[in-house]
Amino acid sequence: MSEHVINLKSSVKKRSQLKAIFHKFKKNKLAMFGFVILVILIIIVSTAGLYLDYEADVETQDMKAMFLGPSWDHPFGTDQFGRDMFARIIYGGRISLFVGLFTISIALTLGSLIGATAGYYGGKIDNIIMRIMDVFLAIPATIIAIAIVASLGTGLINILIALSISRTPQFARVVRSAILSVKEQDFIEAARACGTKDRRIILRHIIPNAIGPIIVQATLSMATTILVVAGLSFIGLGIQPPTPEWGTMLADGKSQMRYYPYLVVVPGIAIVLAVLSLNLIGDGLRDALDPRLKN
């Protein structure tokens, strides 16, 4: 009976905390603006198959229709091969958002395991793991990604591997810091005293209570990852033509930007909107999850 009451109180407390966090986030107008933009982008790219034909609108070249300005039939104009820019922007958004989400998911999982292990056990294990992470952190993530892609070759799978590896040390550092802040608290000592296994303590007690900074880091890192993907594609090491991707579209349009500026303006705005929305959400989550900002 007492255990049931404790679990009920715990669930009520968690719901009240989530409600308070959502209330603080909702009061942040910039964060809500970013959230609305991101939701609109996700809806548009995820439902593209309902109003666009990939083969006809994205891949088919029509030299008679090249360099057409924005119109009702082509809202963003056409490129140097007569392909519809609107369709390519939408399907390019699918790739950029998918790569960002998948990369952060893998990096978050690996970084959480590495950081939690280092922070929980400490001592030599902590020193060995974190010194390895420091080596990776000493090199810019973009350089690491370029080196890995150059070694493995271009392609979506290799980009996912490269970006996941380059982002993992950041999450390991953040998770370790969060673990160190909670691992000596009373409820962790109580779990140890009850004979709870280390793995269960880390996964069920420590990481959930240190999730705030991890979520913020994930949101901001996803924005950076979209920029890195666009940068790799721009220099020819990312998604290869004719597959639509915002960075590739920028690279294709840069030679014609003097006479047809929309070729670079449109994908540039798409990148800005995606990255801006994620940064605004990350800032809003940071403020909402910071216990020092209750007022």
C-alpha positions in Angstrom: 0.0 0.0 0.0 2.8 2.4 1.0 4.7 1.6 -2.2 1.6 2.3 -4.3 1.2 5.7 -2.5 4.8 6.6 -3.2 4.5 5.7 -6.9 1.3 7.7 -7.1 3.0 10.7 -5.5 6.0 10.4 -7.8 3.8 10.3 -10.9 1.8 13.3 -9.7 5.1 15.2 -9.1 6.4 14.3 -12.5 3.2 15.5 -14.2 3.3 18.8 -12.3 6.9 19.3 -13.2 6.2 18.6 -16.9 3.2 21.0 -16.7 5.4 23.7 -15.2 8.1 23.2 -17.8 5.5 23.4 -20.6 4.0 26.5 -19.1 7.5 28.2 -19.0 8.2 27.2 -22.5 4.9 28.4 -23.7 5.5 31.8 -22.2 8.7 32.2 -24.3 7.3 33.8 -27.5 10.5 33.2 -29.5 10.6 29.6 -28.5 7.0 29.1 -29.5 7.7 30.9 -32.8 10.5 28.5 -33.5 8.3 25.5 -32.5 5.6 26.6 -34.9 8.1 27.0 -37.8 9.5 23.6 -37.1 6.1 21.9 -36.9 5.1 23.6 -40.2 8.4 22.4 -41.9 7.8 18.8 -40.6 4.2 18.8 -41.8 5.2 20.1 -45.3 8.1 17.7 -45.9 6.4 14.7 -44.4 3.2 15.1 -46.6 5.1 15.9 -49.8 4.0 12.7 -51.4 0.4 13.9 -51.2 0.9 16.9 -53.5 4.1 16.3 -55.3 5.4 13.6 -57.7 9.0 12.9 -56.9 10.0 11.5 -60.3 8.1 14.1 -62.3 8.7 17.2 -60.2 12.2 16.5 -58.8 14.1 14.3 -61.2 12.7 14.9 -64.6 14.8 17.5 -66.6 13.1 19.9 -69.0 15.6 22.1 -70.9 12.7 24.1 -72.3 11.7 25.2 -68.8 15.1 26.0 -67.4 15.6 29.3 -65.4 11.9 30.1 -65.2 11.2 32.7 -62.5 8.7 32.2 -59.7 5.2 31.7 -61.0 2.0 29.9 -60.1 3.1 26.7 -61.7 6.6 27.0 -60.2 6.4 29.0 -56.9 10.2 29.1 -56.5 11.1 28.9 -60.2 13.1 26.3 -62.0 16.8 25.5 -62.0 19.3 25.1 -64.8 17.8 21.7 -65.7 14.2 22.9 -65.7 13.4 21.1 -62.4 10.9 22.6 -60.1 12.7 24.4 -57.2 9.7 24.1 -54.9 9.6 20.3 -55.1 13.4 20.0 -54.7 13.3 22.2 -51.6 10.5 20.1 -50.0 12.2 16.8 -50.7 15.6 18.3 -49.8 14.1 19.2 -46.4 13.2 15.5 -45.9 16.9 14.6 -46.2 18.2 17.4 -44.1 15.7 16.8 -41.2 16.2 13.1 -41.4 20.0 13.3 -41.3 19.8 15.7 -38.4 17.3 13.6 -36.4 19.0 10.3 -37.1 22.5 11.6 -36.3 21.5 13.2 -33.0 19.6 10.0 -32.0 22.7 7.9 -32.5 25.1 10.4 -31.0 22.8 10.9 -28.0 22.6 7.2 -27.4 26.3 6.5 -27.7 27.3 9.7 -25.8 24.8 9.0 -23.0 26.2 5.5 -22.5 29.8 6.7 -22.6 29.3 9.8 -20.4 27.1 7.9 -17.9 29.7 5.2 -17.5 32.5 7.7 -17.0 30.6 9.9 -14.6 29.1 7.1 -12.5 32.2 5.0 -12.0 34.8 7.8 -12.0 38.5 7.1 -11.2 40.6 5.5 -14.0 37.6 4.7 -16.1 36.6 8.3 -16.1 40.1 9.5 -16.9 40.6 7.1 -19.8 37.2 7.7 -21.4 37.2 11.5 -21.1 40.8 11.8 -22.3 39.8 10.0 -25.5 36.7 12.3 -25.7 39.0 15.3 -25.2 41.1 14.3 -28.2 38.0 14.3 -30.4 36.7 17.6 -28.8 40.1 19.2 -29.6 39.3 18.8 -33.3 36.3 20.6 -34.8 33.4 18.3 -35.5 33.2 19.4 -39.1 36.8 18.5 -39.7 36.2 15.1 -38.2 33.2 14.6 -40.4 35.1 15.7 -43.5 38.0 13.3 -42.6 35.6 10.3 -42.1 33.6 11.0 -45.3 36.9 11.4 -47.3 38.0 8.0 -46.0 34.7 6.1 -46.4 33.5 8.0 -49.5 30.4 10.1 -50.1 26.8 8.9 -49.7 24.0 9.1 -47.1 25.1 6.2 -45.0 28.7 7.4 -44.7 27.5 10.9 -43.8 25.3 9.5 -41.1 28.3 7.5 -39.7 30.6 10.5 -39.9 28.2 13.0 -38.2 27.2 10.5 -35.5 30.9 9.9 -34.5 31.7 13.6 -34.6 28.8 14.5 -32.4 29.2 11.7 -29.8 32.0 13.4 -27.7 29.8 16.5 -27.1 27.0 14.4 -25.6 29.4 12.3 -23.6 30.8 15.5 -22.0 27.3 16.9 -21.3 26.0 13.6 -19.9 29.0 13.1 -17.7 28.6 16.6 -16.2 24.9 16.0 -15.6 25.6 12.6 -14.0 28.2 14.1 -11.6 25.6 16.5 -10.4 23.1 13.9 -9.4 24.9 10.7 -8.6 25.7 11.6 -5.0 22.1 12.5 -4.1 20.2 10.6 -1.5 17.9 8.7 -3.8 20.9 7.2 -5.6 22.5 6.2 -2.3 19.2 4.6 -1.3 19.1 2.6 -4.6 22.6 1.4 -4.0 21.7 0.4 -0.4 18.8 -1.6 -1.7 21.2 -3.6 -3.9 20.0 -2.2 -7.2 22.4 -3.0 -10.1 24.6 -0.2 -11.5 23.0 -0.5 -14.9 19.5 0.0 -13.6 20.6 2.9 -11.5 22.2 4.6 -14.5 19.3 4.0 -16.9 16.3 4.3 -14.5 17.5 6.9 -12.0 20.5 8.9 -13.0 19.9 9.7 -16.7 16.1 10.6 -16.4 17.0 13.0 -13.6 19.8 14.6 -15.7 17.7 14.7 -18.9 17.3 18.5 -19.0 20.7 19.6 -20.3 20.8 16.5 -22.6 17.6 17.6 -24.4 18.9 21.1 -24.8 22.2 19.9 -26.2 20.3 17.5 -28.6 18.1 20.3 -30.0 21.0 22.7 -30.5 23.2 20.0 -32.0 20.5 19.1 -34.5 20.6 22.6 -35.8 24.4 22.5 -36.1 24.2 19.1 -37.9 21.8 20.5 -40.6 24.4 23.2 -41.2 27.2 20.7 -41.4 25.3 18.5 -43.8 24.6 21.5 -46.1 28.3 22.5 -45.8 29.5 19.0 -46.7 27.1 18.8 -49.7 28.2 22.3 -50.8 31.9 21.2 -51.1 31.0 18.0 -52.8 31.4 15.6 -49.8 27.8 15.2 -48.9 24.6 14.2 -50.7 25.5 13.8 -54.4 23.4 15.2 -57.3 20.8 14.7 -58.6 19.4 13.9 -55.1 17.9 17.2 -53.8 19.6 18.6 -50.7 19.8 22.2 -49.6 23.6 22.4 -49.6 23.8 20.7 -53.0 21.2 23.1 -54.4 23.4 26.0 -53.1 26.4 24.5 -54.8 24.5 24.0 -58.1 23.1 27.6 -58.1 26.2 29.5 -57.0 27.5 29.9 -60.6 24.2 31.4 -61.7 23.4 33.5 -58.7 24.3 36.8 -60.4 21.5 36.4 -63.0 19.1 34.0 -61.1 19.6 34.8 -57.4 16.5 32.7 -56.4 18.6 29.6 -57.0 20.6 30.3 -53.9 18.2 32.5 -52.0 15.5 29.8 -51.7 17.6 27.0 -50.3 19.4 29.5 -48.1 16.2 30.6 -46.6 15.2 27.0 -46.0 18.4 26.3 -44.1 18.0 29.5 -42.1 14.4 28.7 -41.1 15.3 25.1 -40.0 18.3 26.1 -38.0 16.7 29.2 -36.5 13.6 27.3 -35.3 15.8 24.6 -33.6 18.0 27.2 -32.0 15.0 29.1 -30.7 13.5 25.9 -29.3 16.8 25.0 -27.7 17.0 28.3 -26.0 13.4 28.0 -24.8 14.0 24.5 -23.4 17.2 25.7 -21.7 15.2 28.5 -19.9 12.3 26.2 -19.1 14.4 23.4 -17.7 16.8 25.6 -15.7 15.6 25.4 -12.0 17.4 28.8 -11.3 14.9 30.6 -13.5 11.7 29.6 -11.7 10.5 33.2 -11.5 
